[in-house]
Amino acid sequence: MKKEQQYYEESKAMRDYMEDMSQLKEQSFTIYDRFTLPNDDVFIEQLKQANVHILAITEDWCGDAMINNPIIRKIAEAADVEVRTALRDADTDLIDRYLTNGGRAIPMYLILNEAGEVTTTWGPRAPELQQLVMDLRATLPDKEDPTFDEAQKAIYEKMRAQYVEDAKLWNYVYESFKQKVAPSL
């Protein structure tokens, strides 16, 4: 069985992954260009000194990846930490080690130490974004309803638009990532 470090070594850098995206690229770069890191030198310095690297399990069609990847990339760049990307659907053995409520939810970020061991994980979304998603999904009709597919598509479009336009959501991602990762450094 392949180790997480091996996936990391075989994967593409986040900046290259984002450049090569075929879906949600413009939205991802809008977030990347507009997100400003909070003035949090302590966390960034901790991350820098920890000598870690990050493996993101992701796909470019994913709305949660669209918001999270640019923010995690900004954090990593500030701390001089390399982030690489493994595609979830290319090899499900990796994501199957990090299921969320029994599902292959992405993105998932693996924080690896110098030895390539996973010290902690974060993903697929900040708690506030999870609540937003649950609230929006609660408005959907039953799956058997003939309008379900159209209603679900509209909700996903609404979520993606909020993810791109609402900077408050970006800070939720930052804070959630920090709260989960900082104790492991």
N, C-alpha and C positions, 0 to 999 in steps of 0.2 A: 504494500500500500504506500502510495506517495505521501510524503510528509508536506506540511504546510510550507516549509522553507523551499522545498523543491518546486511547488507551484509558484512561489514568489520568484524564484530564479528564472523560471520559464515564462514569466508573464511580462506584459507591456507596461511601461511607465504610465502613470495617470495622465500626464500632459499629452503623451502620444495617443493614448486611448481617447481622450477628449477631442483631439484634433481629427481622429479617424471616425468619430461617431457618425452614424447614418440617420439616427433619430434623436430628437430633443436636443440637438447640438446647440442651436441658437439660444434656447432657453437656458441650458447649462452655462453657456458663456455669458449670458446676461447676468446670471447670479454671480458667477466668478468675477466678472468685471465690477459689479456693484457692491459686493460684500466687503465690508471692512472689518478686520479683526478687532474685537474689543481691546482696550488698553490693558492687557493681561500678561505682562512680561514674566510673571512668576510661572504660569503654566507653560508658556512657550519655552522658557529656559529649562524647566523640568524635563520637558519632552526632548529638547536638544541634548541635555546631559545624560539622558537615559540610554542613549545609543540603541534605539529601537528602529524598526521599519514596519511598514503597514502593507498588508495585502487586502485589497478590496475585492469582494466577490460581487459582481455587478452585471448589468446588461443595459444597453443604451436606450431601450424602449421603456425603462422603468421610471416612473415619475418620482419615486423616492430617491433613486440614484441621481436624477436630474437636479434635485436640491442638495443632497448630501455630498456628492462627489466634489463639486466646486468648493464647498466649505471645508471639507477635510483636506482637499488639496491646498487651500490657502493656509490652513493651520500647519500642515506639513512643510510647506515652503518656508514659512516664517521660522520654523524650528530646524530647518535643514534635515528633514526626515524624508526618506524616499517612500513613495506610495506606488505600488504596482497593482495591476488589475487582472483578475482571473474571471473569465466569463462563466457565469453560473451554468448555462445550458451546455457548454462545451464538455464539461466533466462533472456530473452531478455527485460524484463521490465526495468532492470537497464540501459542497453546500450541505450535503446530508449529514455532515458532522456538526453543523451549526443551524439546526432547524429552529424555527420560531413557532411555537404552538403546533408543532408537528408539520409545519409547512416550509417550503423553500423560499422564504421571504428574503428579499434583497433590497438594498445593498447590505452586506455584512462586512465589517472591518475587523481584521485580525491584527492585533498588535503583537509583533514578534520581537524577542530579545536578540542579543548578539548571537546566541547559539541557535536561533531559528525556532525557538519554542514560543508557543502562544501564551502570552501573559494575561491577556484579556481580550474581549471582543466588544464591539458596539454595533448596533443596528437592529432592525432596519429603519427605525425612525424614532425621533424624540417623542416623549410622552405627550406633549401638547399636540404634535402632529397626528399621533395615534388617535387622540380624542377627536380631532377635527375629522379624520377619516371615518371614525365610528359614527359621529354625528351625521355626516353626509350619507353614509351607507344606510343609516336608520330611516332615511327618507325614501329609500328604494321600494318599489312594489315587490310582491312575491316573485320568486324566480319563475314561476309558472305563468305569470302575467305576460301577455303578449308585448307589453311596453317595457319590460324589464331591460332588455339589451340596449334600447335607445336611452333609457333613463340612466343606466350605468355608464354609458359612454359620455353622457352630458355631465355626470358627476366627476368622472375622471378629468374631463376638460376643465371643469371648474376648479378642481384641486390643483391641477398643473398651473392654471392661471394664478391662483393664490400663492403657490410656491414661488412663482417668478416675481410677483408684484409686492408681496408683503415681507418687508425686511425683518419684521419682528419674528417671523418663522425661522429665518436664517439664524437669528441669535438663539432661538430654542435649540436648534441643531448644535450650534457651538457649545452651549452650556451643558447639554446632555452628554455630548462627547467628552467634554472636559471632566464632568462629574464621574463618568464611568472609567476613564482612562487614567486620570491623575493618581488615584490610590495605587495603581499597579506599577507606577514608575519608580 
